[in-house]
Amino acid sequence: MTLCVAMIIGLRILIDLLHAFFGPALMMSRLGALLVSGIGVVVGVVFFIGMALRWRLLTLREWLMLPMADKWLRLFSK
């Protein structure tokens, strides 16, 4: 629970920094929405994979059926 809250706060800080850096004009456009959505997707994927590996949700055979799973497993096993 606290990890989720920390990630939400971190994502909010990142969005505020992007808003300060790029200005409100970009953040109110479709490009700004695409940027924020892309960051959210990347953070969500990394969070899910990290938690799935930590909690051992999938077997090794199930992991290897996913696209690019061998790269993810190498990355998180270090």
Secondary structure by P-SEA (a helix, b strand, c coil): caaaaaaaaaaaaaaaaaaaaccccccccaaaaaaaaaaaaaaaaaaaaaaaaaaccccaaaaaaccaaaaaaaaaac
